[in-house]
Amino acid sequence: MNAEKIVFEASVAGGNKIAGFMSPAGSVPAKGVFQICHGMADYFGRYEELIDYLNERGWHVCGMDMLGHGATYELNKDRDMPLGFFGEAKDSALCILKDEMKMHKIAKEHWGDDLPYVLYGHSMGSFVARNIYVTPEFAGEFDAFIFASTMGYEPAAGFGIFLAKFFSLFGMKRKPGKILNGIAFGQYNKKIDNPKTPFDWVTSDETEVEKYCKDPLAGFLFTCKGFMDLFTLVDRMQSKKAYSEASKAPCMLTYGEDDPVAGYGKGAQEVADKFAQDKGRPVEVRNYGHYRHEIQNEPVRGQYFADITEFINKNTEARGK
């Protein structure tokens, strides 16, 4: 990965900085720009193999580490900004969207607005990408979307917000949300026979699980306020208003049938079906069978990367000419 690191102001108040990354295409002229929204307790650099694959096939790739994640955490850790914390503000969840749009604006200024732009979100990043997809203010900014390992309707999202607020009232905004984490993710290994780690549900590749477990910037506990912002993203993206105001841009949903976040496939398919109810919106689905949460780190990732490339080439070809 040949990515240039950039730094810009975070949207949330307090003078925090965001670390962004820009990895140029290996060929000229480029086909377009592919922006990555990473997942929960994750960061841009963990997508290196996908980034290199797309760069080699003519796509610029950009992205940022969200507040409380990766290199952005390193920039702000001396400002009382722990891992898994997006900020004090009530609208911290919406500020994540604004930061992603700042990254998008920087990419457009650098690579030009005549190229097509694609937004890819994995897991929590798909929640961010879906929120952008359903926000009229951002309509037309991206030519296509990919929602990877996303969640179906979660009826407990509102209760999750309430519970996270409750804990935050007792001085726990910046403290790890152990109880919330147990409620949200405690059952994720339940369908795996004899799991060796708490993170076996992430991928079936044991080498990748080991790397994940040893990475101090992966798999950490969110703070109570971080959980509140996470549940806010979920609640907002699944509302009737959100589906009614969704973009008409083409979208693709990808999942594995052994992924608990995607409801073992049923949740992700449910989202695809809802988006497809509008006949004017092209919707594609890729089911990778019995693989887990991070398809990009499963043995089938070669096919996954090829499918992504086919989708973005097909749905942006006219714009790129």
HUHUMO-V805792 format. One record per backbone hydrogen bond with DSSP energy under -1.0 kcal/mol. NH is the residue of the N-H (numbers start at 1). CO is the residue of the C=O. If there is no record, write none. Layout:
nh->NH co->CO
nh->NH co->CO
This chain:
nh->4 co->22
nh->6 co->20
nh->8 co->18
nh->10 co->16
nh->18 co->8
nh->20 co->6
nh->21 co->63
nh->22 co->4
nh->23 co->61
nh->26 co->55
nh->31 co->58
nh->33 co->116
nh->34 co->60
nh->35 co->118
nh->36 co->62
nh->37 co->120
nh->46 co->43
nh->47 co->44
nh->48 co->45
nh->51 co->47
nh->52 co->48
nh->53 co->49
nh->54 co->50
nh->55 co->51
nh->56 co->52
nh->58 co->55
nh->59 co->54
nh->60 co->32
nh->61 co->23
nh->62 co->34
nh->63 co->21
nh->65 co->19
nh->69 co->66
nh->72 co->69
nh->73 co->69
nh->74 co->70
nh->75 co->71
nh->76 co->72
nh->77 co->73
nh->79 co->76
nh->84 co->68
nh->85 co->82
nh->92 co->89
nh->95 co->91
nh->96 co->92
nh->98 co->94
nh->99 co->95
nh->100 co->96
nh->101 co->97
nh->102 co->98
nh->103 co->99
nh->104 co->100
nh->105 co->101
nh->106 co->102
nh->107 co->103
nh->108 co->104
nh->109 co->105
nh->110 co->106
nh->111 co->107
nh->112 co->108
nh->118 co->33
nh->119 co->144
nh->120 co->35
nh->121 co->146
nh->122 co->37
nh->123 co->148
nh->125 co->122
nh->126 co->123
nh->127 co->123
nh->128 co->124
nh->129 co->125
nh->130 co->126
nh->131 co->127
nh->132 co->128
nh->133 co->129
nh->134 co->130
nh->135 co->132
nh->138 co->135
nh->139 co->136
nh->141 co->138
nh->143 co->117
nh->145 co->250
nh->146 co->119
nh->147 co->252
nh->148 co->121
nh->149 co->254
nh->157 co->154
nh->160 co->156
nh->161 co->157
nh->162 co->158
nh->163 co->159
nh->164 co->160
nh->165 co->161
nh->166 co->162
nh->167 co->163
nh->168 co->164
nh->169 co->165
nh->170 co->167
nh->171 co->168
nh->175 co->172
nh->177 co->222
nh->178 co->176
nh->181 co->177
nh->182 co->178
nh->183 co->179
nh->184 co->180
nh->185 co->181
nh->186 co->182
nh->188 co->185
nh->190 co->187
nh->192 co->189
nh->200 co->197
nh->202 co->199
nh->209 co->205
nh->210 co->206
nh->211 co->207
nh->212 co->208
nh->213 co->209
nh->214 co->210
nh->218 co->215
nh->219 co->41
nh->223 co->84
nh->224 co->175
nh->225 co->173
nh->227 co->223
nh->228 co->224
nh->229 co->225
nh->230 co->226
nh->231 co->227
nh->232 co->228
nh->233 co->229
nh->234 co->230
nh->235 co->231
nh->236 co->232
nh->237 co->233
nh->238 co->234
nh->243 co->239
nh->244 co->240
nh->245 co->241
nh->247 co->133
nh->251 co->282
nh->252 co->145
nh->253 co->284
nh->254 co->147
nh->255 co->286
nh->257 co->289
nh->258 co->291
nh->259 co->256
nh->263 co->260
nh->264 co->259
nh->266 co->263
nh->267 co->262
nh->268 co->262
nh->269 co->265
nh->270 co->266
nh->271 co->267
nh->272 co->268
nh->273 co->269
nh->274 co->270
nh->275 co->271
nh->276 co->272
nh->278 co->275
nh->281 co->278
nh->284 co->251
nh->286 co->253
nh->288 co->255
nh->291 co->289
nh->293 co->201
nh->294 co->202
nh->295 co->293
nh->297 co->294
nh->298 co->295
nh->301 co->298
nh->304 co->300
nh->305 co->301
nh->306 co->302
nh->307 co->303
nh->308 co->304
nh->309 co->305
nh->310 co->306
nh->311 co->307
nh->312 co->308
nh->313 co->309
nh->314 co->310
nh->315 co->311
nh->317 co->313
nh->320 co->316
